[in-house]
Amino acid sequence: MNIGMFINPELECRAAFQEACRDMFQSLQLEASVASAMPVLARQRIDLLIIDLRRFRHGHDLVAIGELVRNRGGARTLVLCPFDDAGWIADLMAYGPIEYMITPSSVSHLQHTVRQALQRIDQSPAPELIEFQLLAKEKELRELLVIQRSLQRALAETEDAARVAEHVCLALCAFPGVRHSSLFYLKEGADLQLVAQESRNHLDLERLLEGGDHLLQSPLRNAFPGLIAAASGATVLLDAPEKAGHPELAVSLHDRDVCMVLAIPLARDGAGAVQGAMCLMFDRSIQFSREQFACFSSLAQLVSFGLAMAELKRRNDALLGQVARVSTIDALTGAINRRQGEHDLTREIGRAQRYAAPLALITFDVVNVRGGDNPHRDSDVDAALRSVVMTTQARLRGADSLVRMSEDEFLIIAPHTETDGALRMAEKIRAAVAEADIPGSENLIISFGVAQLGDGESGDAVMQRLEEARSRAKGTGPNRVELALM
């Protein structure tokens, strides 16, 4: 018979283990803490050490329990680990070899696991078994390398966050036994969202979780591993769906041949802030090795980096767009500024002449908006100009553009438009401005000049004709439209 030791801070847990497993041992030592277990382990042989991690604190107790594992020198150690804090397993494996069982579990399952661990104590593996294990380890490492390279390619091939997430999920499904992969992402200023999933078992997580873009409010937020990992920052290993304590979830997963779920949090930065989770569903139960846990951790870091870079690119693109808008848009009115307008005009003239397409130009000025003899522009005057521009833009087509050429002068560039169409556009704008509720409208006088670009005509020439037409409009009365002469 073997000698065992069970460690857990709670008296009830120690009593329950003793009741379930004492007949398997010649002697069973029960300890409440690592500190009390250390001297016992130092002075007597313990064939099987069982550490029940319930009620231990990961950040506080990891080093002490890890030293306990290290001091075992490879002797059998069985760790009972809660499914919602499986990060313990990979961390303790760094200190030495351990076996693990995910809790909660039934008494029969606990007894079976302890019995198997005891049976392996006195077994010397046959040479052929050792060779088989080495070949299996080599195969495992090759598979992990393939997955890692595939994921690296996926991250390198695209910079769009949505596409990154899709490629990542596709790559993760290449891992043996994975039937479904998914990524959850906590967007800044938003709730947790399912950003991508790849299903080989027809499981639709979006429908199952019933949370939409607010998954932290999902009915399964305390049961589904991906949501728990994203909310708590802990690795979650659910090796039997029923252990989550949610019967409906267990049935749904079993119906899709899901036997195990692993979820690893995605860290936002070096400070460890969580930005989401990577979730894998398996069609079999697997006892992960130290190398596999390390690979999953590395993959999670790669995914975090890839998503962070894609998000950074999105923000940079948005910032560049804002900078471009500031450099091309008139701040007061929202019309295109003169510098960009002259560039657009040159481009459209070149395009019209190259493809023999019609191009119309409309110029107008808004005079007497200063309010009598007041030499200073005030808020009412600014509001009047903004209203005129807003009214004008509402009558333009998608290809048309409005340019503020000077303080009170504007230019409309209308591609693929002939003279008749330009005249109708100018009349509609003139009538709309006259009917609009514009501050100080009684002082507004708007005069329009309309021209169609002639064959081979230069920009300077057509602008000269436009100016002349606008001058005639001002001379013939308020709010008039005049066609430029050839």
N, C-alpha and C positions, 0 to 999 in steps of 0.2 A: 504493500500500500504506500501511497505517496503522501508527502507533507505539503500542505497548501497554506496560503495566506490570502485573505480577502481584505481590501481596504476601501472604506467608504465612511464619510463623516457622520452619516445618520444611523442611529441605533436600529431603526426599523429595517433599513436596507441590509444591515449586517445580520439581523435576526432572520430575515427572509432568505438570504443566501444560505445561511447555516441550515435552515430547515430543508431547503431544496437539495443541497449538495454535500452535506456532511458525511453521508455514507460512502462517498467516493474516496474519502481521505482517511489515512491512518490517524492524521492529526490535522486540524484546521485552525489556524490562528486568525483571529478577527482584530483588525486595527482601525482606529478612527481617523488617523492622520499619517502623513508621510513621515513626520518627525518621530512618531512612536514606532513606525515600522522599520526605520533605518537600523536601530541597534539590534533588533531581532534578526534582520536579514544578515547583519554582520557576524553574528555569533552562531547561527545555525543554518542548516541546509533547508531551503524552501524549493521544492521541486516545481511547483506551479504558483506563480504570483498572479492574483486576479485584482485588477484595479477598476473599480466602478466609478466612473467620472462624474456621475450625478452629484451635484452640490459642490463639486470643485469648480473653481473659477479659472478660466483659461489663461487670462493675462496674469493672474496672481500666482497660480500653482504650477504652471507649465514647467518652469525650470526645475523645481523640486522633484516633480514626478519624473521628468526627463532624467535627472541624475539617478533616480531610483532604477530606471530602466538601464542606464549606462552601467551602473554598479552590478547589475545582474550578469554581465559578461556573456550574454547570449543565452542564458538559461531561460526557460519558458516563461513568457509573460503574456497574459490575456487581458486585453483592455475592453471593458464594456463602455461603449461610447454612445451618448444620445444622438439620434439621427440629425437633430437640428444644430449640432455643433461638431461636425465631423472633422473640422480642421485640426482637432486634437491628434487624429491618427497620423496624418502626414508629419506633424511637428514632432510627435514622439518617435516616429520611425527614424528621425535624424539622430536620435540618441542610441538606438540599438534595435535589434529585431523584436518585433511584437506580433502577436495575433490579435485580431479584434472581432468584436461582435457588436452589431448596432442594436441599441435599445430604443423603445421598450420591447420586451420579448416575453413570450410565454414561459412558464416554468419548464415545460418539456423541452423547448428550444434551448434554454439556458443549460439544462442538464445535458443535452446532447452535445452542445459546444464544449462544455467543460470535460465531458467524457472523452471527446476526440482529442482535446489538448493533452489530457493525461496519457492517452494511448501513444501519442507521438513522443513522449519523453524517453521511453526505453527502446524505441525503434531506431535501428541503424539503417539508413537508406541503402538499398542495394546499388551496386555500381551502375547497373543499367538505368535505375531510377535517377541517379545523379546525372548521368549523361542525358536522359530525357529532359530533366529540369533545366540543364544548361542550354539545350537546343530550344526549349520553350522560351527561356529568357532571351536568347538571341533573336528569336522570331518576334517576341514582344517589343524589343528595342528597335528592330527594323520597322515594325508597324508604327511605333511612336514617332520615329524619324520621318516616315512618309507623311503622317498627319501633320507634323510640325512644318515640313516644307510646303505642303499643300496650303496650309493656312497662311504661311508667309507670302506665297504667290498671290493668294486671294487678297491680302492686305495691300500688296504692291500694285495690283492691277487697276485699282480704282481709288478715287479720292472722295467719292460721294458716300456719305454715312449710310444711307439706305442700301446702296449696292454693297458696301463693305459688309454690312450685317448679313445680307443674303449670301454672299460668297463664304462668309465664315460658317454659317449654318450648313451650307452644302459641304464644306470641307470636313466639318465635325462628324457628319453622318458616315464618313468613310471609316470611322473607328469601329473595330469589331463589336458587334452586338448593339450598336446605336440604331434605334429605330425612329428617333425624333430628336431634333436639336432646336434650340431657341435662344434668342437674346432678348433680355429686358434692359431698358435704358431709362435712367432717371434724368430727363432733360432739365436744364437749368430753368427754374421758375415754373416747372410743370410736375405732374404726377408721373409715376412709373408707367411705362408703355411697353408693349410687346412690339419690338421693331422688326423682327424677322423670325421665321420658323421654317424648318425643312422637315417634312413628314414622310416617313416610309411605311407608316401604319394607318394612314388616313385619320390621324388625330388632329383636330382643329383646336388649338389652345385658346384662340380668341373666343370661341364659343364656350369652351369648358370653363374659363375663368370668369366670364360674365362681368368684366370690369371696364372694357373699352380702353380709353386713355387714362383711366383712374384706377389702376390695378391695386394700389394700396388700400382701396376701399372694396376690393373684391371679397365675396363671401369666403374665398379660399385663401385669403392672405396669411392665415396662421397655419395652413395645412400644406399648400403646394410648395415644394422645395425652391423653385425659382423665385417666388415672391418672398419667402422667408429669407433667402440668401441676400436678395437685394435690399430688404428692409433692415436686416440685422448685421450684415457684413460677415456672417459666418458661413463656412462651407456646410452644405447639407447633403447627407447621404441617406436616402430612403431605400433600404434594401428589400422592403416589402411594403407595397402601397398602403396596407391596412395599418401600419405603424403610425401613420400621420393622424389617426384618430378621427378620420372623416370618411364614413362608409360610402357616401355617394362618390367621392373622389376615387376611393379604392376600386369600386366597381367600374368606373369609367376607364381607369388605367388598365385594369385586368382585361377589360373587353377589347383593348387595343394591344394586348400582349405585352404590356409594360410590367416588368418584374422589378426594376430598380431605377431610381432617379438620382442623378448627381447634379448639384447646383453649386457653382463657385462664384463668389462675388467678384465684380469688376471694380478695381480701385481707381478713383478719379485722379489721384496725385500721390506724391510721396507721403503726404500726411495721412493717407489711408482712407480718405473720404470715399464712400461707395457711390458708384454711378450706375450700377445695375447688376446683372447676373448672367452667367452662361449656364445653360441647363441642358443636360443630356439624359435621354430615356433609353434604357436598355431592355432587350428581350430576354435577358438572363441575369442571374445573380453572379457577381464577380467579386472575388477578394482582391482588391487592388494592391499592387506592389508599391514599394517606395518610389520606384522609377515612374510608374504610372501616375501616382499622385504629383510627383515633381513635374511631369509633362503637362498635366492638366493645369497646374499652377502657372507654368510657363505660357501655355496657350491663353489663359485668362489675361496674363500681363500683355501678351501680344494683341489680343482683342481690345483691351482697354486702350492701349497705345494707338491702335488703328482707328478706333472710334473717336478718340480724343483729337487725333490729327485731322480726321475728316470734319469734326465739329469746328476745329480751329480754322480749317480752310473755308468752311461755310461762313464763319464770322468775318474772316479776312475779305472774302468776296463781297459780303454785305457792306463792310467798311469801305472797300474800294468803290463799290457802287455809290455809296454816299459821297465819297470824295469826288467821284466823277460827276455826280449830280451837282455838287457845289460848284465845280469848275465849269459846268455847261449851262446851268440854270440861273436865271435872274432871281435873286433872293427876294425881291419885293413882290413880283407878280407871278412867278412860277413859269413864265415863258422862257424859251431858249435865249441865252444871252447872245450879244452881237458876235463875239469871237467864234462861238460854235455855229451860229447862224450863217456867217460868211463861209465857213467850211462846208456846211450842209448845202448851201446854195451852189457853190462851185461843183460839189459832187453831183447834185441833181442836174445841173446844166450839162455836165459832161455825160451823164447817163442818158439824158434826153437826146443829145446830139448823136451819141454812139448808136442808139437803138431807134432813132427817128420817132421818138415818143413825144407826145405833147406835154408841155410844162407851163403852168400858169402861175403868176405871181400877183399878190394883192398887197398893196401898202395902204396904211391908214394912220392918221395921227389924231390924238385926243388933245384938243386945245382948250384953253380957258378953264383948266381944272384947278387953277391956283386960288380961285375964289376972289375975284376982283383984283385989288392992288396988293394983296398980301404976297410978299416975295418969298415967304417961307412955306415949304411943303409940310403940311400937317397930317394928322391921322385920317381926316376925312378925304383928303386928296389921295392919299395912298390907298384908302379903301375904294375910292372911285376907280382908280387904275386896276386894282385887283378884280373888281367886279366886271369891268370891261373885258379883261383878259379871260376870266372864267366864263363869261357869256359867249365870247368868241370861240374858245376851245370846245365848248359844248356843241358847236355847229360844225366842227371840223371832222374829217374822216380820219381813219387810223393812219393813213400814209401822209396826211398833211401835218405841217409843223408851223408853230407860231413863234416868231423871233422878236425880241425887243431890241430894235436897232439903235434907239437913242432914248432920251428921257420920256418923250411922249409919242414916239414913232414906232410902228410895228410893221412886220412883214410876214405874210402868209405864203409858204411854199407849198404848192399843190401839184404833185406829180400826176401824170396821165390825165390832165385836165385841159380842155380847150377853152376858147374865149367865152362861149355861151355858158358853160358850166361855172366858170370863174365869176361871171357877172351875177349869176343866180346866187352863188355863195356869198358874194359881197352884199347883195340886197338882203339876204336872210340875216346876215350878221348886223347890218345897219338897222333893220326893223327890230331885231331881238334886243339890241342895245337900247333903242328908243323906248321899248316896252319894259325893260328891266328896272327893278327897284335899286337904283344906284345913287349913293350919297352925292348931293350937289348936281343931280342930272340936269337941272335947269341951266347950268353953266357949261355943259359939255357940248362941244361941236366936233363931230367926227367926219372926216373927209376921206374918201376912198379913191385909189387909183388901181386899175386892173390892166394887166398885160399878159399876152401869150408870147413865149419865147419864139423868136423868128429863126428860120433856118440859118445856121452859121453865126447867129448873133452872140456877141460876147455878154458877159455878166454886166460890165459897166454900161454897155449900150442899152440893155433892157431896163436896168435900174434908172437910167436917165429918162427913158420914156415913162416909167412909172412915176417919177417925181413930177414930170410935166403934167401927167394926167391928174395927179393929186392936187397940184396947184390950180388946175382949171376947176376941179371940184370945189375947192375952197372959194374960188372967185365967183362961182355961180350960185352959191347959197349954202346954208348949213346942212350938214348931214347928207351929202350928195355922193353919188358914185359916177366916175368918169372912166371911159375906156381909153387906153393909151393909143396914140396914132403910130402907124408904121412909118 
